[in-house]
Amino acid sequence: MAVKKAKAPILTLTPEQESEANRKIQRFMEDRFELDLGSFEAAEILELFTREIAPHYYNRAIFDVQTQLKERFESIESDLWALEKSS
């Protein structure tokens, strides 16, 4: 069976952020499901989220910023029209 090449992650974390995220995954799985995950398993879950789910949040954030900037530019354009002098 051929090994499927994984996509490069769209987002990356610092090693410290990655360690913290792994600990949070381990704690969540223990608290919620009484599963004792090791570091390797937690890292695999984090990698799954980073590659498959994070891009959806990233794209949504880009869309939200575009919307905010569009509204801001429209407001600036309106303000500039108000400053225009008649000739």
N, C-alpha and C positions, 0 to 999 in steps of 0.2 A: 504494500500500500504506500502510495506517495505521500510524503509529508507536505502539508499545505503551508506555504510561506506566510507568516504573519505580517499583517499591515504594520507599518511604523505608527507609533502613537502620535496623535495630533497634539497632545498635551504631555508635558513631562514635569516631574516633581523633583525637588532637590532630594538628596539621600535622606536628610532629616525628615522631610515631609512624607517620603515614602515609608520610612520606619514608623512614623506616627500613624499613618493610615493603616499600615499592617496591624499595629497594636489595636487600633479601633475596630478593625474587622474581627480580629480574634476575640476582643471583649464582647462585641455585638453577638457573634455566633455563640459564645459561651452563655451570655445573659439571656438571649432570646431562645436559643435552641438546645442549650446544654451540650454544645459541640466543642470539643477541645481541639482547635486547629493549631497546627504548627506554623512556623514562619513561612515555610515553603507554600503551604496551602493558602495562607492569607495573601501571600505575594501573587499567587496565581489568580485569586479572585480580584485583587487590585488590578492586575494586568488586563483581565477580561473587561472590567469597567473602564479602564483607561482607553482600551482599543475600540470597544464596541458601544459604550454608552456615553462617555465623555464628549465625543464629537457632537452629539445631539445638544448637549448643554452649551458647548462652545458655539455652535451655529446659532442657537437661540440668543446667546449673549451678543453675538455680532448683529443679529437682526434688531435686538432691542437698542443697541448703540446707534445703529443706522436710523432708527425711528426717532430717537432723541435728537440726533444731529440734524435730521431733516426738519423737525419742529423748531429747533434753535435757529437754523438758517432762515426758515420762513419768517420767524419773528424778527431777525436782524434785517431781512429784506424789507419787511413792513416798516420798521423803524427808519430805514434809509429813505424809503419813499416819502415818509412823513417829513423828513428833513429837506427834501428837494425843494428848491426855490422855483417859482414860476418865472418864465422869461417873457 
